[in-house]
Amino acid sequence: MVIAENGLQPPRRGTVERVFGLFLRLLALYALISGLVYWAGLTGIAGGGAWRFDLLAPPVRIVFTTLAVLMPAAALGLWLATRWGVVLWVLAATAEIAAFMFLADVFAPRAGIASANMIALIVLVLMAGATLIERRTARLAAH
């Protein structure tokens, strides 16, 4: 907060930071939907019951259950624009990409999700870097 003549005011956010915030919100919606899809599969609601927890092989159980828990938690953190939300999402996205690589027979129909995660990870890193540069530039201009 900045104390100005007319009272306490929040610091101004730059354009890149606002776009980054919007990106995090969109990523949160994606993570929430992804988590709900995993839960629907594990409970037998989606996939015609083929993804039910008791019918999955142990390695797939571990991955699906982990992602079913991580994705909604990451969605909350991303929506609130917290660092822990970003960390949880990066862990979940990396786990999904690794699952696609090592459990290709199960995750083959989900190849688009692994690609989307890779693109989102790249965009996340680029946006975070641009936000840091924008903040540093604004701080130097203020002095």
C-alpha positions as CSV (number, residue, x, y, z in Angstrom):
1,M,0.0,0.0,0.0
2,V,1.1,3.5,-0.8
3,I,0.2,6.4,1.5
4,A,-0.7,9.4,-0.7
5,E,-2.2,12.8,0.1
6,N,-5.7,11.4,-0.1
7,G,-5.1,8.3,2.0
8,L,-4.0,4.7,1.6
9,Q,-4.1,3.5,-2.0
10,P,-3.1,0.1,-3.5
11,P,-0.1,0.1,-5.7
12,R,-0.9,0.4,-9.4
13,R,-0.5,-2.7,-11.4
14,G,1.0,-2.7,-14.9
15,T,-0.6,-4.0,-18.0
16,V,1.5,-7.2,-18.0
17,E,0.7,-7.9,-14.4
18,R,-3.1,-7.5,-15.1
19,V,-2.8,-9.9,-18.1
20,F,-0.8,-12.3,-15.9
21,G,-3.6,-12.2,-13.3
22,L,-6.2,-12.9,-16.0
23,F,-4.0,-15.8,-17.3
24,L,-3.9,-17.3,-13.7
25,R,-7.7,-17.1,-13.5
26,L,-8.1,-18.9,-16.8
27,L,-5.6,-21.5,-15.6
28,A,-7.6,-21.8,-12.4
29,L,-10.7,-22.6,-14.4
30,Y,-8.9,-25.2,-16.4
31,A,-7.4,-26.8,-13.3
32,L,-10.8,-26.9,-11.6
33,I,-12.5,-28.6,-14.6
34,S,-9.5,-31.0,-14.9
35,G,-9.8,-31.9,-11.2
36,L,-13.6,-32.4,-11.5
37,V,-13.0,-34.7,-14.5
38,Y,-10.6,-36.8,-12.5
39,W,-13.0,-37.0,-9.6
40,A,-15.9,-37.9,-12.0
41,G,-13.7,-40.7,-13.5
42,L,-12.6,-42.1,-10.1
43,T,-16.2,-42.2,-8.8
44,G,-17.5,-43.9,-12.0
45,I,-19.6,-41.0,-13.2
46,A,-17.5,-40.3,-16.3
47,G,-15.9,-42.7,-18.8
48,G,-18.7,-45.2,-18.5
49,G,-17.3,-46.4,-15.2
50,A,-14.0,-47.6,-16.9
51,W,-12.0,-45.0,-14.8
52,R,-13.4,-46.2,-11.5
53,F,-10.8,-46.3,-8.7
54,D,-11.3,-50.0,-8.0
55,L,-10.8,-50.9,-11.7
56,L,-7.6,-49.0,-12.3
57,A,-4.1,-50.4,-12.2
58,P,-2.1,-49.3,-9.2
59,P,0.2,-46.8,-11.0
60,V,-2.8,-45.2,-12.7
61,R,-4.7,-45.0,-9.4
62,I,-1.8,-43.1,-7.9
63,V,-1.7,-40.6,-10.8
64,F,-5.5,-40.1,-11.1
65,T,-5.9,-39.7,-7.3
66,T,-3.0,-37.3,-7.0
67,L,-4.3,-35.2,-9.8
68,A,-7.8,-35.3,-8.5
69,V,-6.6,-33.8,-5.2
70,L,-3.9,-31.4,-6.6
71,M,-5.9,-29.8,-9.4
72,P,-8.8,-28.4,-7.4
73,A,-6.3,-27.2,-4.7
74,A,-4.2,-25.6,-7.4
75,A,-7.3,-24.0,-8.9
76,L,-8.1,-22.3,-5.6
77,G,-4.5,-21.0,-5.3
78,L,-4.4,-19.8,-8.9
79,W,-7.7,-18.0,-8.6
80,L,-6.4,-16.2,-5.5
81,A,-3.1,-15.5,-7.4
82,T,-0.9,-17.1,-4.7
83,R,2.5,-18.6,-5.2
84,W,1.5,-21.9,-3.6
85,G,-1.3,-22.2,-6.2
86,V,1.2,-21.8,-9.0
87,V,3.5,-24.3,-7.4
88,L,0.7,-26.8,-7.0
89,W,-0.4,-26.4,-10.6
90,V,3.2,-26.8,-11.9
91,L,3.5,-30.0,-9.9
92,A,0.2,-31.3,-11.2
93,A,0.9,-30.3,-14.8
94,T,4.4,-31.9,-14.6
95,A,2.8,-35.1,-13.1
96,E,0.3,-35.1,-16.0
97,I,3.0,-34.7,-18.6
98,A,5.1,-37.4,-16.9
99,A,2.1,-39.7,-16.8
100,F,1.5,-39.2,-20.5
101,M,5.2,-40.1,-21.1
102,F,5.4,-43.2,-18.8
103,L,1.8,-44.5,-19.0
104,A,1.2,-43.8,-22.6
105,D,-1.3,-46.7,-23.1
106,V,-3.7,-45.1,-20.5
107,F,-3.0,-41.4,-21.3
108,A,-2.8,-41.7,-25.1
109,P,-6.3,-40.3,-25.6
110,R,-5.3,-37.4,-23.4
111,A,-2.3,-36.3,-25.5
112,G,-3.9,-32.9,-26.1
113,I,-3.9,-32.3,-22.3
114,A,-0.2,-33.0,-22.0
115,S,0.5,-30.6,-24.9
116,A,-1.8,-27.9,-23.4
117,N,0.1,-28.3,-20.1
118,M,3.4,-27.8,-21.8
119,I,2.2,-24.7,-23.6
120,A,0.7,-23.3,-20.4
121,L,4.0,-24.0,-18.5
122,I,5.9,-22.1,-21.1
123,V,3.4,-19.2,-21.1
124,L,3.5,-19.1,-17.3
125,V,7.3,-18.8,-17.3
126,L,7.2,-16.1,-19.9
127,M,4.4,-14.1,-18.2
128,A,6.2,-14.4,-14.8
129,G,9.4,-13.1,-16.4
130,A,7.6,-10.2,-18.1
131,T,5.9,-9.3,-14.9
132,L,9.2,-9.2,-13.1
133,I,10.7,-7.0,-15.8
134,E,7.7,-4.7,-15.7
135,R,7.9,-4.4,-11.9
136,R,11.6,-3.7,-12.0
137,T,11.2,-1.1,-14.7
138,A,8.4,0.7,-12.7
139,R,10.5,0.6,-9.5
140,L,13.5,2.1,-11.3
141,A,11.3,4.8,-12.9
142,A,9.9,5.7,-9.5
143,H,13.3,6.5,-8.1
